[in-house]
Amino acid sequence: MLSIIARSIKTGILTEADPFDVHPSFGFPVVDFSRCTACDECTRSCPTGAIRTATPAPGLKTLSLSYAACIQCRECVTACPEQAVSVSRDVDLAAYSREQLARTASFDIAPTTGRGTFRQVDARAGLTLPESAARFRERIRGRLGRSLHVRQVDAGSCNGCEAEIAATTNPLFDLERFGIHLVASPRHADVLLVTGPVTRNMEIALRRTYEAAPEPRVVVAVGACGCSGGIFGEGTYAAVGGVDRVVPVDVYIPGCPPRPQAILNGLLVAMGVREARGGRELR
């Protein structure tokens, strides 16, 4: 016993005062649309279709990057001949719709060379992430209070997201200091934290779990698979796709897998305590 106490004193406090300052070496790709020529090299390299182009009219092309489907493989960064795609260190993203996790721009296409010239960013992309979090916070304020009971549901994931969720409970991140507790039954849960592309075998189980959770229930989709189907896509023989294909989703946490601080950020958005990316102190 004395040796354990001595070791604890020697180790000291490991918990980060602000876990959101703990950033990895890379996060999601960012497109500098002003440098992009809409050459389609990034779309051909993307394994999940997170980057897509469309031709809505002659001489016009759109390019869209969806963080909901992005697995952070950085193939688009390597493929871009104009070096218009770079990697940010931004990982703590959370939104309340798939549309908010997409960035779209339009380009004028030269008829002779096929080279695109940046025109504008699509203004219909929706609110910024901090604004989306604020809207969601207002919607659930007063219903969940200052604590959150979470039931984690594995709907067919590879367990990468589960490993990161487990990391939120370690001494470094310590999610319980924010009033967040993992529970064993959906009947005791405020939030369902769902991972995986929802396999056909788990579809009914997920619906029943959702129905068992008491109102006001909140669903958080975790990871690229949970947000969009990820590398498994949607509507395949084995998987339904994103969680919102089976039950309503209130918060999306993208990433493959999302880092612990991203998961914490999304849960705090769901709790209404912290605006996503707002930088305010917890209350």
C-alpha positions in Angstrom: 0.0 0.0 0.0 2.8 2.4 0.9 4.5 1.7 -2.4 1.4 2.6 -4.3 1.1 5.9 -2.4 4.8 6.6 -3.0 4.4 5.9 -6.7 1.4 8.1 -7.0 3.2 11.0 -5.3 6.2 10.6 -7.6 4.0 10.5 -10.7 2.0 13.6 -9.8 -1.2 14.8 -11.4 -1.7 13.6 -15.0 -5.0 15.1 -15.7 -4.8 18.0 -18.2 -6.4 21.2 -16.9 -7.7 21.8 -20.4 -7.8 18.6 -22.5 -8.8 20.6 -25.6 -5.2 21.9 -25.7 -3.9 18.4 -26.3 -3.7 18.3 -30.1 -2.3 15.5 -32.3 0.1 16.1 -35.1 -2.7 16.2 -37.7 -6.4 16.5 -38.1 -8.8 17.0 -41.0 -7.8 18.2 -44.5 -8.5 21.8 -45.4 -8.9 22.9 -49.0 -7.6 26.3 -50.1 -10.2 26.9 -52.8 -8.4 29.9 -54.1 -5.5 27.7 -55.2 -7.7 24.8 -56.4 -8.2 24.2 -60.1 -10.9 21.5 -59.8 -8.7 19.0 -61.5 -10.4 16.0 -59.8 -7.1 14.4 -58.6 -8.2 14.6 -55.0 -11.6 13.1 -55.8 -10.0 10.1 -57.5 -7.7 9.5 -54.6 -10.4 9.7 -51.8 -11.3 6.1 -50.7 -14.7 7.1 -49.1 -16.0 9.8 -51.6 -15.5 12.5 -49.0 -14.4 14.8 -51.8 -16.7 15.0 -54.7 -17.2 17.1 -57.8 -20.3 17.9 -59.8 -21.1 19.8 -63.0 -24.5 21.6 -62.4 -24.2 23.6 -65.6 -21.9 23.9 -68.6 -18.7 25.7 -67.7 -19.4 25.3 -64.0 -18.1 22.8 -61.5 -18.5 22.3 -57.8 -16.2 20.7 -55.3 -17.4 19.5 -52.0 -15.4 18.1 -49.0 -17.5 16.3 -46.3 -15.8 15.8 -43.0 -18.6 13.3 -42.2 -17.1 10.8 -44.6 -13.4 11.8 -44.2 -11.2 9.1 -42.6 -8.1 11.5 -42.4 -6.0 9.3 -44.6 -4.3 12.3 -46.3 -4.4 10.8 -49.7 -6.0 14.0 -51.0 -3.0 16.0 -49.6 -0.5 13.8 -51.5 -2.6 13.8 -54.8 -3.2 17.5 -55.1 -0.8 18.9 -57.8 -1.5 22.5 -56.7 -0.8 21.8 -53.0 -4.2 23.3 -52.3 -5.1 20.6 -49.7 -3.3 20.8 -46.4 -3.8 19.2 -43.0 -5.0 21.1 -40.0 -4.5 20.2 -36.3 -8.2 20.8 -35.8 -9.9 17.7 -34.4 -12.6 18.8 -32.0 -15.4 19.2 -34.6 -19.0 18.7 -33.7 -22.2 19.6 -35.7 -25.9 18.9 -35.6 -26.3 17.9 -39.2 -24.3 16.3 -42.0 -24.6 19.4 -44.1 -22.7 21.4 -41.5 -19.7 19.1 -41.9 -19.5 19.9 -45.7 -17.6 22.6 -47.4 -18.5 23.4 -51.0 -17.1 25.8 -53.6 -17.9 26.5 -57.3 -15.4 27.0 -60.1 -15.6 28.4 -63.6 -14.2 25.9 -66.1 -12.2 27.1 -69.1 -13.6 25.4 -72.2 -10.2 25.0 -73.9 -8.0 23.8 -71.0 -10.6 22.4 -68.6 -8.8 24.3 -65.8 -11.0 25.6 -63.0 -11.0 29.1 -61.6 -12.4 29.6 -58.1 -15.6 31.5 -58.1 -17.1 31.4 -54.5 -17.8 29.2 -51.5 -21.3 27.9 -51.3 -23.2 30.2 -48.9 -25.8 27.5 -48.3 -23.4 25.3 -46.4 -25.1 26.4 -43.2 -24.0 27.7 -39.9 -20.4 27.6 -38.6 -19.6 24.9 -36.1 -19.7 27.2 -33.1 -23.1 28.5 -34.2 -24.4 25.0 -34.7 -23.3 24.1 -31.2 -25.0 27.2 -29.8 -28.3 26.4 -31.5 -28.1 22.8 -30.1 -27.3 24.1 -26.7 -30.3 26.3 -26.6 -32.5 23.4 -27.8 -31.6 21.2 -24.9 -30.9 23.7 -22.2 -32.8 23.0 -19.0 -33.5 19.5 -19.9 -30.2 17.7 -19.2 -29.0 20.0 -16.5 -25.3 19.9 -15.8 -24.6 16.2 -16.0 -24.9 13.6 -18.7 -25.4 9.8 -18.5 -24.2 8.1 -21.6 -24.9 4.7 -23.0 -22.4 3.6 -25.7 -23.8 1.5 -28.5 -21.5 -0.4 -30.9 -23.6 -0.8 -34.0 -20.8 -2.6 -36.0 -17.6 -0.6 -35.6 -14.0 -1.9 -35.9 -13.6 -0.8 -32.2 -11.2 2.1 -33.1 -13.8 4.5 -31.9 -14.4 2.4 -28.8 -10.7 2.7 -28.0 -10.8 6.5 -28.2 -14.0 6.6 -26.1 -12.3 4.5 -23.5 -9.4 6.9 -23.6 -11.7 9.7 -22.5 -12.0 8.0 -19.1 -8.3 7.8 -18.5 -6.5 10.2 -16.0 -5.4 12.5 -18.9 -8.9 13.4 -20.1 -11.1 12.3 -17.2 -14.5 12.9 -18.6 -16.3 12.4 -15.3 -15.0 15.8 -14.0 -17.4 17.3 -16.6 -20.3 15.5 -15.1 -20.3 12.8 -17.8 -20.9 9.2 -16.8 -21.1 6.0 -18.7 -24.0 3.8 -17.8 -24.9 0.2 -18.6 -28.5 0.5 -19.6 -30.2 2.8 -22.1 -33.0 3.2 -19.6 -30.7 5.3 -17.4 -29.1 7.3 -20.3 -29.6 10.8 -21.5 -27.4 10.2 -24.5 -26.8 7.3 -26.9 -23.2 7.4 -28.1 -23.4 5.3 -31.3 -20.4 4.0 -33.4 -20.2 1.9 -36.5 -21.9 1.9 -39.9 -24.9 0.1 -38.4 -24.7 -3.4 -39.7 -27.9 -5.2 -40.8 -27.6 -7.4 -37.7 -27.5 -4.4 -35.4 -30.3 -2.3 -37.0 -33.1 -3.7 -35.0 -31.0 -3.7 -31.8 -30.2 0.0 -32.3 -33.9 0.9 -32.8 -34.9 -1.0 -29.6 -32.1 0.7 -27.7 -33.2 4.1 -28.9 -36.8 3.3 -27.9 -35.7 2.2 -24.5 -33.9 5.5 -23.7 -36.2 7.9 -21.9 -37.1 11.3 -23.2 -35.5 13.8 -23.8 -33.0 11.4 -25.5 -30.1 12.6 -27.5 -28.2 10.6 -30.1 -24.5 11.3 -30.9 -23.0 9.6 -34.0 -19.3 9.0 -33.5 -16.7 8.5 -36.2 -16.9 8.5 -40.0 -18.8 5.3 -40.0 -21.4 6.6 -37.6 -21.7 9.9 -39.4 -21.9 8.6 -43.0 -21.1 4.9 -43.3 -17.3 5.7 -43.8 -15.4 3.2 -45.8 -18.3 0.9 -45.8 -20.6 3.3 -47.6 -24.4 3.3 -47.3 -27.0 0.8 -48.3 -24.7 -2.2 -48.8 -25.6 -5.8 -48.3 -24.0 -5.8 -44.9 -24.5 -2.3 -43.5 -27.3 0.3 -43.5 -24.9 3.2 -43.4 -24.7 6.2 -41.1 -26.6 6.2 -37.8 -29.1 8.7 -39.0 -30.4 6.1 -41.5 -31.8 4.2 -38.5 -32.5 6.7 -35.7 -32.5 10.6 -35.5 -29.0 12.0 -34.8 -28.6 15.3 -32.8 -24.8 15.6 -32.8 -22.2 14.3 -35.3 -18.5 13.8 -34.3 -16.4 13.1 -37.4 -13.0 11.4 -37.5 -11.5 7.9 -38.1 -11.4 7.5 -35.2 -12.2 10.9 -33.6 -9.7 11.8 -30.9 -10.7 11.8 -27.2 -10.8 15.6 -27.1 -13.2 15.5 -30.1 -15.5 13.1 -28.4 -15.4 15.2 -25.2 -16.2 18.2 -27.3 -19.2 16.6 -28.9 -20.5 15.4 -25.6 -20.2 18.8 -24.1 -22.1 20.2 -27.1 -24.8 17.7 -26.3 -24.8 18.7 -22.7 -25.2 22.3 -23.5 -22.2 23.3 -21.3 -19.7 24.3 -23.9 -20.0 25.8 -27.3 -18.1 23.8 -29.9 -14.9 25.7 -30.7 -16.1 28.7 -28.7 -13.2 28.8 -26.3 -15.3 29.7 -23.3 -14.5 28.3 -19.9 -16.7 25.6 -18.5 -19.3 26.5 -16.0 
